Amino acid sequence: MEGTIGEGYMPKRLARPSEYAYEKGCRPVGKFADFLSVALIIYAIVSALLATSLLYTFFDSRMMDANAIEMATEDDWPLLLASVSFFLFYVAERILFVVCAFGVGRFTFRAMANLYTVRSAVPDMSPGSTVFWYFVPFANFVMPANAMSEIHHGTIAETGSLNTSSLASWWWSAWLGFTILSTVSNLTSNYLILSVSTTCLASLSGAAAALILRRLVRRIRSAQDQFTQGDLADTFA
């Protein structure tokens, strides 16, 4: 949600251009946002289908037994269908995860650099750090969320509005849920029901994170379009 600050509002800005700013003005984030709008919703659907296919394990525990699947007959077609579906959705989810991660990295780098280009005083993190922190153990539980929050709040502030949305917090909460549940699932692989349950919950949490992130990306894109079209573009070109 956004609240109007008032007419004549001017956000706080840096006194001089930042070393992270683009020399020739802001660059549009639209192509990355459009890509993520499609990729993230596909990822969410595949993750939900992955969880659904895994639910068959509660009806037939042989689902997680490779030897039992190899020995299955034509009468066991539900088991075969479920196992094949799970494998295909798992592979698709892993590929889409990498694709979406690449897209998010490109989007956040450019969106943060655009904030420095309009001399926003909100960001405290470099454009490169918005990607770098994902690969630092323990810090990756906090810093990527801070980066997205800075981009979100800084972008909305530049449009003359007060950002009261907690989308970034909801996205990161769902993402942490996915990460923690996936870890628990791996650690409890010897306990079938617990492992399957946490895997299903992790997939659903991942789907929720993708959908929330999609909305967040579209919101940032809509606001940053004003950086390259209109008054802000003329001011900082």
C-alpha positions as CSV (number, residue, x, y, z in Angstrom):
1,M,0.0,0.0,0.0
2,E,1.0,3.6,-0.6
3,G,0.0,6.8,1.2
4,T,0.4,10.2,-0.3
5,I,2.9,12.4,1.5
6,G,1.7,15.7,0.1
7,E,2.2,18.1,-2.7
8,G,5.6,19.5,-3.2
9,Y,7.2,16.6,-1.4
10,M,10.9,16.1,-2.4
11,P,12.6,12.9,-1.2
12,K,16.0,13.2,0.5
13,R,18.8,12.9,-2.0
14,L,22.6,12.6,-2.0
15,A,24.5,15.8,-2.5
16,R,26.6,14.5,-5.4
17,P,26.4,11.6,-7.8
18,S,27.3,8.1,-6.4
19,E,30.0,5.9,-7.8
20,Y,27.2,3.3,-8.3
21,A,25.1,5.6,-10.5
22,Y,24.7,5.0,-14.3
23,E,26.5,7.8,-16.2
24,K,23.8,8.3,-18.8
25,G,20.7,8.1,-16.6
26,C,18.5,5.4,-15.3
27,R,18.1,2.2,-17.2
28,P,14.6,0.5,-17.5
29,V,14.0,-2.6,-15.4
30,G,11.0,-3.6,-17.5
31,K,12.6,-6.4,-19.5
32,F,13.7,-8.1,-16.3
33,A,10.4,-7.5,-14.5
34,D,8.5,-8.9,-17.5
35,F,10.7,-12.0,-17.5
36,L,10.2,-12.6,-13.8
37,S,6.5,-12.0,-14.1
38,V,6.3,-15.1,-16.3
39,A,9.1,-17.2,-14.7
40,L,7.9,-16.8,-11.1
41,I,4.3,-17.7,-11.8
42,I,5.5,-20.8,-13.7
43,Y,7.8,-21.7,-10.8
44,A,4.9,-21.3,-8.3
45,I,2.7,-23.6,-10.4
46,V,5.4,-26.3,-10.8
47,S,6.1,-26.1,-7.0
48,A,2.5,-26.6,-6.2
49,L,2.3,-29.6,-8.6
50,L,5.4,-31.0,-7.1
51,A,3.8,-31.0,-3.7
52,T,0.6,-32.5,-5.0
53,S,2.4,-35.4,-6.7
54,L,4.4,-36.1,-3.5
55,L,1.1,-36.4,-1.6
56,Y,0.6,-39.9,-3.1
57,T,3.3,-41.1,-0.7
58,F,0.6,-41.0,2.1
59,F,-1.4,-43.5,0.1
60,D,1.4,-45.7,-1.0
61,S,4.8,-45.6,0.8
62,R,6.4,-47.4,-2.2
63,M,6.6,-44.0,-3.8
64,M,10.0,-43.3,-2.2
65,D,11.3,-46.9,-2.9
66,A,13.2,-47.1,-6.2
67,N,13.2,-50.9,-6.1
68,A,9.5,-51.1,-5.6
69,I,8.9,-48.8,-8.5
70,E,11.1,-50.8,-10.8
71,M,9.1,-54.0,-9.9
72,A,5.7,-52.3,-10.3
73,T,3.3,-53.9,-12.7
74,E,0.7,-52.4,-15.0
75,D,-1.8,-52.6,-12.2
76,D,0.4,-50.2,-10.2
77,W,-0.2,-47.4,-12.8
78,P,-1.2,-44.8,-10.1
79,L,2.2,-45.4,-8.4
80,L,4.1,-45.1,-11.7
81,L,2.2,-42.0,-12.7
82,A,2.9,-40.3,-9.4
83,S,6.6,-41.2,-9.4
84,V,7.1,-40.0,-12.9
85,S,5.2,-36.8,-12.2
86,F,7.3,-36.2,-9.1
87,F,10.5,-36.7,-10.9
88,L,9.6,-34.4,-13.8
89,F,8.2,-31.6,-11.5
90,Y,11.3,-31.9,-9.3
91,V,13.7,-31.4,-12.3
92,A,11.6,-28.6,-13.6
93,E,11.5,-26.9,-10.2
94,R,15.3,-27.1,-9.9
95,I,15.8,-25.6,-13.4
96,L,13.3,-22.8,-12.8
97,F,14.8,-22.0,-9.4
98,V,18.1,-21.3,-11.1
99,V,16.4,-19.3,-13.9
100,C,14.4,-17.2,-11.5
101,A,17.5,-16.6,-9.3
102,F,19.4,-15.2,-12.3
103,G,16.5,-13.0,-13.2
104,V,16.1,-11.7,-9.6
105,G,19.8,-10.9,-9.5
106,R,19.7,-8.9,-12.7
107,F,16.5,-7.0,-11.6
108,T,17.8,-6.1,-8.1
109,F,21.2,-4.9,-9.4
110,R,19.7,-2.6,-12.0
111,A,16.9,-1.4,-9.7
112,M,19.4,-0.5,-7.0
113,A,21.7,1.2,-9.4
114,N,18.8,3.3,-10.6
115,L,18.2,4.5,-7.1
116,Y,21.8,5.7,-6.9
117,T,21.4,7.3,-10.3
118,V,18.5,9.5,-9.0
119,R,20.6,10.1,-5.9
120,S,18.2,8.5,-3.5
121,A,19.4,8.7,0.1
122,V,17.6,5.4,1.1
123,P,20.0,2.7,-0.2
124,D,22.9,1.7,1.9
125,M,23.9,-1.3,-0.1
126,S,25.8,-1.4,-3.4
127,P,24.1,-2.8,-6.5
128,G,26.5,-5.7,-6.5
129,S,25.8,-6.5,-2.9
130,T,22.1,-7.2,-3.7
131,V,23.4,-10.3,-5.5
132,F,26.6,-11.1,-3.4
133,W,24.8,-11.6,-0.1
134,Y,22.8,-14.5,-1.4
135,F,26.1,-16.5,-1.4
136,V,27.3,-15.6,2.1
137,P,26.4,-18.2,4.7
138,F,24.2,-16.9,7.6
139,A,24.3,-13.4,6.2
140,N,22.0,-14.7,3.4
141,F,19.3,-15.1,6.0
142,V,19.1,-11.3,6.5
143,M,21.0,-9.2,3.9
144,P,19.0,-10.0,0.7
145,A,15.8,-9.0,2.5
146,N,17.4,-5.7,3.5
147,A,18.5,-5.1,-0.1
148,M,15.0,-5.7,-1.5
149,S,13.5,-3.5,1.3
150,E,15.8,-0.7,0.4
151,I,14.9,-1.0,-3.3
152,H,11.2,-1.1,-2.5
153,H,11.1,1.8,0.0
154,G,13.6,3.9,-2.0
155,T,11.7,3.5,-5.2
156,I,8.3,4.3,-3.8
157,A,9.7,7.4,-1.9
158,E,11.0,8.7,-5.2
159,T,7.5,8.8,-6.6
160,G,6.4,11.1,-3.7
161,S,4.5,8.5,-1.8
162,L,4.8,6.9,1.6
163,N,5.4,3.2,1.4
164,T,3.3,1.3,4.0
165,S,3.5,-2.1,2.2
166,S,5.1,-5.1,3.9
167,L,5.4,-7.1,0.7
168,A,9.2,-7.4,1.2
169,S,8.7,-8.9,4.7
170,W,6.1,-11.3,3.5
171,W,8.2,-12.5,0.6
172,W,11.3,-13.1,2.8
173,S,9.2,-14.8,5.5
174,A,7.9,-17.3,2.9
175,W,11.4,-17.7,1.5
176,L,12.9,-18.5,4.9
177,G,10.1,-21.0,5.4
178,F,11.0,-22.7,2.2
179,T,14.7,-22.8,3.1
180,I,14.2,-24.1,6.7
181,L,11.6,-26.7,5.7
182,S,13.8,-27.9,2.9
183,T,16.7,-28.3,5.3
184,V,14.5,-30.2,7.8
185,S,13.3,-32.5,5.0
186,N,16.9,-33.4,4.1
187,L,17.9,-34.0,7.7
188,T,14.9,-36.3,8.3
189,S,15.1,-38.4,5.2
190,N,15.1,-41.6,7.3
191,Y,11.7,-40.6,8.7
192,L,9.4,-41.0,5.6
193,I,6.2,-39.2,6.8
194,L,8.1,-36.3,8.4
195,S,10.4,-35.9,5.4
196,V,7.5,-36.0,2.9
197,S,5.4,-33.6,5.0
198,T,8.1,-31.0,5.3
199,T,9.0,-31.3,1.5
200,C,5.3,-30.6,0.6
201,L,5.2,-27.6,3.0
202,A,8.5,-26.4,1.6
203,S,7.3,-26.5,-2.0
204,L,4.1,-24.7,-1.1
205,S,6.1,-22.1,0.8
206,G,8.4,-21.7,-2.2
207,A,5.3,-21.2,-4.4
208,A,4.0,-18.5,-2.0
209,A,7.4,-16.7,-2.0
210,A,7.4,-16.7,-5.8
211,L,3.9,-15.2,-6.1
212,I,4.7,-12.5,-3.5
213,L,8.0,-11.7,-5.2
214,R,6.2,-11.4,-8.5
215,R,3.9,-8.8,-7.1
216,L,6.8,-6.9,-5.4
217,V,8.8,-6.9,-8.7
218,R,5.8,-5.5,-10.6
219,R,5.3,-2.8,-8.0
220,I,8.9,-1.7,-8.1
221,R,8.9,-1.8,-11.9
222,S,5.8,0.4,-12.1
223,A,7.4,3.0,-9.9
224,Q,10.8,2.9,-11.5
225,D,9.2,3.4,-14.9
226,Q,8.9,7.0,-13.8
227,F,12.7,7.2,-13.5
228,T,13.0,6.8,-17.3
229,Q,9.8,8.5,-18.3
230,G,8.8,11.9,-17.1
231,D,10.2,14.4,-14.6
232,L,12.8,12.2,-12.9
233,A,14.2,11.1,-16.2
234,D,14.6,14.7,-17.3
235,T,16.2,15.8,-14.1
236,F,18.8,13.0,-13.8
237,A,19.5,12.1,-17.5
